Each structure stands twice: as C-alpha cells, then as structure tokens.
Amino acid sequence: MTLLAREADPCGDHGSSRAARQREPTLNLVSGGVMTLRHATNPTSWRRCLPGRLDSEIDDGGEAEDDMPKNEPAVRRVLVLHDQTLLVELIELTLNHGVFEVHGAADAAQAEAILRTWHPDLAVVDMDHDDGPALMATLGASSSLRRSVTPVMGLTRRGDLKSKLRAFELGVDDILTVPFSPEELLARVIVIARRATGSDQPFIPTITVGEMQIDILNREVRTGSSVIHLTGLEQALLYLLASRGGRVVTRDQILDVLWGTDFVAESNIVDRHVRSLRSKLQNDFRKPRFIETVPGKGYRFVPTFSNTGWDVPES
C-alpha cells in the first residue's frame, strides 16, 4: 500500500486527542500506543498516519526524511499472495498494529511485478494457491539451515498435518490455518519479523478507525468515555467489516472468512452475530453509525460517524 498525501487534510486534527492517547499504557509502542487510520477518498485503500507525521513524509520505500523524529519505527514491508481481496484487506488492517506496509498480489505475475521495484521484509503466502511454491522459490525461501532470503508466513485452509509439513518443506517459517483470528495472525507475523531482523518489532495495541479506537489486545472498542468488550468472533467480524471501509461485505463472504468454506452454518448465523455486535456498539440499524445493512447484499462499515448520543439512552 503506497502512502501518499491527499489534497484534503491527510490525518485530521490530532490536537485534543493526542494527549489522551499518550496517557494510555505502552508496550514498545509508537507515540503512546495508538495508530490512526483514516479512510482515503479512494474507498479501496486505507491510509496510515503515524502521530506527528504526514503521509507525504513517508515515501514508497518507507524511509523518513532527515528532519523526521528519530524515535519512530521503521515501517516493515509485507507482500501478501492471495487471490481473495477481502482476506488481503483484512490482513492489511490487522498488520497496522505492527507498523507494516502491505502490498497484495492475486497471482505470481502480480507478485513479480511488485518485486521488480519493491522488496518485502516478509511475505504472507497462500500455500493452497497454485503459484505459492513458485513465489516461495522467488523469495528465496529455504527449509535447510540456510536462512531464507525473505521469511514467509504460510496460510492454508487445509488443517491436515500432511499439508502443513509440505509447507514447511517448501520453506515457510510458520503456518496459520484459515479462518484465523486477527490477534493470532498479528502475533505470528511480529515474531517472524523479530527473528528475521534480530530486533524488536513495534506493537501498537490500539488503532483508530474513523473515531473508533479498537484495542486488539484487550478486545475493546473505545469511543468517548465508553468501553465495549468484544468476543473473539465479534472482534474478527468488526475487523473484517472495517477493512472494507464503506464497501459491502456479503453474508457469504463473512461466512467464508470467519467460519470457513467447510462450515455447515445455520441460515441466520451471520445476521445473529452482526446483531450481537450492533447491540454492544449501540448501533440502531435504522440509523446506522457503524454497521449499515445493504438490503439483499450484506453489510457495510460506516467509516465516519458522529458520537452524538453515544452515552445517552434512547427514549
């Protein structure tokens, strides 16, 4: 994802909220532990703003200008090979907690085009993809004692031992079964990056989407003075919807990403979990502030909303 400034204010006004962010507990964090994401004019891309820095001050190589603060972390590059755009966007949003810049490729041709001008520090590869083994070879993955040129996190929908062992034979450093929780993906990728670089990888437990702060570590959503606790599935659902930023996610897509293609579902399981999430977020489907129903299609995350009435019971 290339980070570029827009004509409009790229990060919004952080003035009054920055002090509140700096009071939050830190754990090897960036500027108080909050990463701010603003949805760009183009609904297919998320923008990331490190506090105190504009998008225009981060070039495609992720290197800061000389006058930038020296204590800000380097942005690690991640190449994702997967033919499901929805899953790539979910990975991209999740990895913002680890200060990663993500480029997605649907096949080997796209991946090779990216690699001609951009070299990743780490790759996330769908091992069920026909082009997976070829990309592994291109990335210099190794199952021997020789260190891989580019460390790889493998993804697979096959939970059997044979498929996992095959992935390790091809050179993955770790493998994760799909569906996965955002927390587990993030933890595994950070560990791989730490081992590969020999240095700590920053971890930001809280990211801001619109005016909503999502704490992945504690499974909490904060806005204003309210704190909402989520289950693991509710948090995964929120990340999935938020990663699409204003675009529709169908019920079948939600079912596929969160429960898997082999899951035999009840007819209303998706609607039931959306209702539960809405209830916790105090989101009235008739006047949606967070999750909008698109009749006959699915659901859409509302990236900008007002907090008016958040703490006031409806009459």
Number of C-alpha atoms within 10 A of each C-alpha: 17 17 20 17 16 13 7 9 9 20 22 12 9 12 8 8 9 15 11 10 16 14 10 13 11 15 12 14 21 22 18 20 24 25 27 23 22 21 23 18 12 9 12 13 18 23 22 29 21 18 17 12 16 17 17 14 17 20 13 14 15 16 13 18 11 7 7 13 11 10 8 16 17 14 20 19 21 25 25 27 27 23 14 14 14 18 20 22 25 19 21 23 24 23 24 23 26 23 23 25 23 24 20 24 20 17 17 19 12 12 20 15 11 16 14 8 9 15 15 18 19 23 26 24 24 25 26 16 18 11 18 21 19 12 21 23 14 15 21 14 23 21 14 10 6 8 13 19 15 21 28 29 23 26 26 19 17 14 11 10 9 9 15 21 13 12 25 17 14 20 24 26 22 18 21 20 15 19 17 16 18 21 19 11 18 18 14 16 24 21 13 18 24 14 14 17 11 9 9 13 23 22 22 24 25 27 22 19 23 19 17 20 21 24 21 22 11 14 18 17 22 17 16 12 7 11 14 14 15 20 12 15 15 19 22 23 22 20 23 25 26 25 27 25 26 20 18 17 22 17 16 12 18 19 19 16 19 19 17 16 15 9 10 9 12 8 8 10 12 20 14 12 14 17 16 14 21 20 12 14 21 18 17 14 14 8 9 16 21 24 24 20 17 13 7 8 12 18 21 21 23 19 22 16 12 10 12 9 9 16 12 7 7 7 3
